[in-house]
Amino acid sequence: MLIVIGSATAAPGRRDELVATARTIAAATRTDRGCLSYSFAADLDDEDRVLSIEVWADRAALDDHMTHHHTREFLRVAPGLLAGEPVMSFHDVAEAAPTAAG
């Protein structure tokens, strides 16, 4: 399993556009083969910072996702909505069984 964690900061005055664009890519990506989870979240300390959390079955599924039209469109539009470069980290992990909270 591959987990991808990212963060990016919206350019001044562009947060709402970034959020709308993130919603669009998330909805499309959740139907991609091998996508186990794909979401965005707001940073609680910086309202312009957006976090991304992706869980893929494997690297091949992420690589396939990168070829899709919705991904290419997101990558085309996103730089104009961001202040600087996003930061991404990639984590290969063994699949674990869910545990009960408590």
Sine and cosine of phi, psi and omega as CSV:
sin_phi,cos_phi,sin_psi,cos_psi,sin_omega,cos_omega
0.00,0.00,0.58,-0.81,0.01,-1.00
-0.87,-0.50,0.81,-0.59,0.06,-1.00
-0.93,-0.36,0.76,-0.66,0.02,-1.00
-0.87,-0.49,0.83,-0.57,0.01,-1.00
-0.88,-0.48,0.76,-0.65,-0.03,-1.00
-0.70,-0.71,0.29,-0.96,0.13,-0.99
-0.55,-0.83,0.55,-0.84,0.02,-1.00
-0.49,-0.87,0.46,-0.89,0.02,-1.00
-0.92,-0.39,0.76,-0.64,0.02,-1.00
-0.91,0.42,0.60,-0.80,0.13,-0.99
-0.91,0.42,0.43,-0.90,-0.01,-1.00
-0.79,0.62,0.80,-0.61,0.03,-1.00
0.97,0.24,0.10,0.99,-0.08,-1.00
-0.93,-0.37,0.10,0.99,-0.08,-1.00
-0.84,0.54,-0.73,0.68,-0.05,-1.00
-0.88,0.48,-0.64,0.77,0.05,-1.00
-0.91,0.41,-0.65,0.76,0.03,-1.00
-0.88,0.47,-0.70,0.71,0.01,-1.00
-0.89,0.47,-0.70,0.71,0.02,-1.00
-0.88,0.47,-0.67,0.74,0.01,-1.00
-0.92,0.40,-0.64,0.77,0.04,-1.00
-0.90,0.44,-0.65,0.76,0.04,-1.00
-0.88,0.48,-0.65,0.76,-0.01,-1.00
-0.90,0.43,-0.75,0.66,-0.02,-1.00
-0.91,0.41,-0.61,0.80,0.00,-1.00
-0.89,0.45,-0.71,0.70,0.00,-1.00
-0.87,0.49,-0.68,0.73,0.00,-1.00
-0.94,0.34,-0.65,0.76,-0.09,-1.00
-0.94,0.35,-0.54,0.84,-0.03,-1.00
-0.87,0.49,-0.27,0.96,0.05,-1.00
-1.00,-0.09,-0.07,1.00,0.00,-1.00
-0.92,0.39,0.58,-0.81,0.07,-1.00
-0.86,0.51,0.76,-0.65,0.07,-1.00
1.00,0.10,0.01,1.00,0.06,-1.00
-0.99,0.11,0.91,-0.42,0.01,-1.00
-1.00,-0.06,-0.48,0.88,0.04,-1.00
-0.26,-0.96,0.60,-0.80,0.00,-1.00
-0.46,-0.89,0.93,-0.38,-0.07,-1.00
-0.52,-0.85,0.30,-0.95,0.09,-1.00
-0.83,-0.55,0.45,-0.89,0.02,-1.00
-0.56,-0.83,0.43,-0.90,0.05,-1.00
-1.00,0.05,0.64,-0.77,0.12,-0.99
-0.94,0.33,0.73,-0.68,-0.03,-1.00
-0.96,0.29,-0.34,0.94,-0.03,-1.00
-0.98,-0.19,-0.32,0.95,-0.05,-1.00
-0.66,-0.75,0.98,-0.22,-0.11,-0.99
-0.90,0.44,-0.31,0.95,0.03,-1.00
-1.00,0.03,-0.14,0.99,-0.01,-1.00
-1.00,-0.05,0.76,-0.64,0.00,-1.00
-0.89,-0.46,0.70,-0.71,0.02,-1.00
-0.96,-0.28,0.54,-0.84,0.08,-1.00
-0.82,-0.58,0.61,-0.79,0.03,-1.00
-0.73,-0.69,0.89,-0.46,-0.01,-1.00
-0.86,-0.52,0.65,-0.76,0.11,-0.99
-0.79,-0.61,0.85,-0.53,-0.04,-1.00
-0.88,-0.48,0.52,-0.86,0.04,-1.00
-0.85,0.52,-0.62,0.79,-0.01,-1.00
-0.22,-0.98,0.07,-1.00,-0.03,-1.00
-0.90,0.44,-0.56,0.83,0.01,-1.00
-0.88,0.48,-0.62,0.79,0.02,-1.00
-0.91,0.41,-0.66,0.75,0.06,-1.00
-0.90,0.43,-0.69,0.73,0.02,-1.00
-0.86,0.51,-0.66,0.75,0.04,-1.00
-0.90,0.44,-0.68,0.74,0.03,-1.00
-0.83,0.56,-0.62,0.79,-0.05,-1.00
-0.92,0.40,-0.28,0.96,0.00,-1.00
-1.00,-0.04,-0.17,0.98,-0.09,-1.00
-0.96,0.27,0.47,-0.88,-0.01,-1.00
-0.85,0.52,-0.69,0.72,-0.04,-1.00
-0.90,0.44,-0.55,0.83,0.03,-1.00
-0.95,0.31,-0.72,0.70,0.01,-1.00
-0.88,0.48,-0.62,0.79,0.02,-1.00
-0.92,0.40,-0.68,0.74,0.05,-1.00
-0.87,0.49,-0.72,0.70,-0.01,-1.00
-0.92,0.40,-0.44,0.90,0.05,-1.00
-0.96,0.27,-0.66,0.75,-0.10,-0.99
-1.00,0.09,-0.61,0.79,-0.15,-0.99
-0.82,0.57,-0.67,0.74,-0.05,-1.00
-0.83,0.56,-0.56,0.83,0.03,-1.00
-0.95,0.30,-0.22,0.97,-0.02,-1.00
-0.98,-0.19,-0.09,1.00,-0.12,-0.99
-0.94,-0.35,0.50,-0.87,0.17,-0.99
-0.99,-0.16,0.99,-0.14,-0.02,-1.00
1.00,0.01,-0.13,-0.99,-0.05,-1.00
-1.00,-0.01,0.60,-0.80,0.12,-0.99
-0.93,0.36,0.40,-0.92,0.07,-1.00
-0.93,-0.37,0.78,-0.62,-0.04,-1.00
-0.79,-0.61,0.60,-0.80,0.15,-0.99
-0.77,-0.64,0.58,-0.82,-0.08,-1.00
-0.87,-0.49,0.75,-0.66,-0.09,-1.00
-0.74,-0.67,0.92,-0.40,0.12,-0.99
-0.99,0.11,0.84,-0.55,-0.03,-1.00
-0.72,-0.69,0.46,-0.89,0.12,-0.99
-0.96,0.29,0.60,-0.80,0.03,-1.00
-0.93,0.36,0.76,-0.65,-0.04,-1.00
-0.91,-0.42,0.50,-0.86,0.07,-1.00
-0.97,0.26,0.59,-0.81,0.04,-1.00
-0.89,0.46,0.53,-0.85,0.04,-1.00
-0.91,-0.41,0.43,-0.90,0.02,-1.00
-0.98,0.21,0.66,-0.75,0.08,-1.00
-0.96,0.29,0.56,-0.83,0.08,-1.00
0.34,-0.94,0.00,0.00,0.00,0.00
